[in-house]
Amino acid sequence: RGRYYQRMDLFACCRSRGFDKSQSRQQEAGAPVEKLCGLGIAFKPNKQGTLTVKRLVPGGPAALAGTVESGDALHAIDGVNVIGMEKPQVADLLVGPQGSTVRLRFLRPVGNSTKFVDLELQRQPFTE
């Protein structure tokens, strides 16, 4: 359902570029084309398999918002628990129509403990 750019254990959702066959069919049928976008977050699984933020794509929605931090562990997307979910399934939850809002729940390390952080970000096009 999209393009996933993989490098070793790192992945970033980037649906704002590349050719999408479903968009071509929409154009042929005269339907409006929906541009699917992401958040510009690159994840890496930790030892427990939880996806943690490795880095933010400069100029991407997450980097511009300034609320996501490297090391944050992703727990839920729009209320869906993603612990143990495969990376392509998680990526499908992160992308959506340009300007749409996505709710994220992270577990953030704070000193010797952790705390849950709930955020809302808007999906926008970005390049890596």
C-alpha positions in Angstrom: 0.0 0.0 0.0 2.9 2.4 -0.3 6.6 2.8 -0.6 8.8 2.0 2.4 12.4 3.0 2.2 14.4 0.5 4.3 18.1 0.7 5.3 19.1 -2.1 7.7 16.9 -1.7 10.8 15.7 1.8 9.9 12.6 2.8 8.0 10.9 6.1 7.2 7.4 6.5 5.8 7.5 8.7 2.7 4.4 8.6 0.6 4.7 12.0 -0.9 6.9 11.0 -3.7 7.1 8.0 -6.1 4.5 6.6 -8.5 1.3 5.2 -7.0 -0.7 3.0 -9.4 -4.0 3.7 -7.6 -3.5 7.4 -8.2 -3.1 6.7 -11.9 -6.4 4.8 -12.0 -8.1 7.7 -10.1 -6.8 10.2 -12.7 -8.0 8.0 -15.6 -11.5 7.7 -14.0 -11.6 11.5 -13.4 -11.7 11.1 -9.6 -9.7 13.6 -7.5 -6.3 12.4 -6.6 -5.6 12.1 -2.9 -2.0 12.8 -2.0 -0.9 10.5 0.8 1.7 11.9 3.2 3.6 11.0 6.3 5.3 12.5 9.4 9.0 12.3 8.6 10.0 10.0 11.4 12.6 7.3 11.1 12.2 4.3 13.5 14.5 1.6 14.7 13.4 -1.5 16.7 14.9 -1.7 20.2 15.9 -4.9 21.9 12.3 -5.6 22.9 11.1 -5.0 19.3 9.4 -1.7 20.1 9.9 0.9 17.4 11.9 3.9 18.7 12.5 7.2 17.0 16.0 7.1 15.5 15.8 10.5 13.8 13.5 13.1 12.4 13.6 14.0 8.7 14.7 17.7 8.6 11.8 19.8 7.4 9.3 17.0 8.0 6.1 17.5 10.0 7.6 15.9 13.2 10.8 17.9 13.0 8.9 21.2 12.4 6.5 20.5 15.4 9.4 20.0 17.7 7.5 17.6 20.0 8.9 14.2 19.0 12.3 13.2 20.4 15.0 10.7 19.4 14.6 7.7 21.7 10.8 8.0 22.0 9.2 4.5 21.9 6.0 4.3 19.7 3.1 2.7 21.5 -0.1 3.7 19.6 -1.3 5.4 16.5 -4.8 6.8 16.5 -5.6 4.6 19.5 -4.3 1.4 17.9 -1.6 -0.4 19.9 1.4 -1.0 17.6 3.6 -3.0 20.0 4.7 -6.1 18.2 3.3 -4.9 14.9 5.3 -5.4 11.7 7.0 -2.3 10.3 4.9 -2.1 7.1 1.7 -2.3 9.1 2.9 0.6 11.3 3.9 2.6 8.2 0.4 2.2 6.8 -1.1 3.7 10.0 1.3 6.6 9.9 0.5 7.8 6.3 -2.7 9.4 5.2 -4.2 12.3 3.2 -2.2 15.6 3.3 -3.3 17.7 6.2 -5.0 14.9 8.1 -4.3 14.6 11.8 -2.7 11.5 13.4 -2.6 10.9 17.2 0.6 9.3 18.5 1.4 7.8 21.9 5.1 7.5 22.8 6.9 6.3 25.9 9.6 8.8 26.6 12.7 8.3 28.7 12.9 10.9 31.4 15.9 10.6 33.7 15.7 7.2 35.4 12.1 6.7 34.5 9.7 7.0 31.6 6.4 8.8 30.9 3.7 8.6 28.2 3.5 11.5 25.8 0.4 11.9 23.6 0.8 14.1 20.5 -1.1 15.1 17.4 0.7 15.8 14.2 -0.5 16.8 10.7 0.6 14.6 7.8 2.4 16.7 5.2 4.6 16.0 2.1 8.3 15.9 2.8 11.4 14.6 1.0 14.2 12.7 2.6 
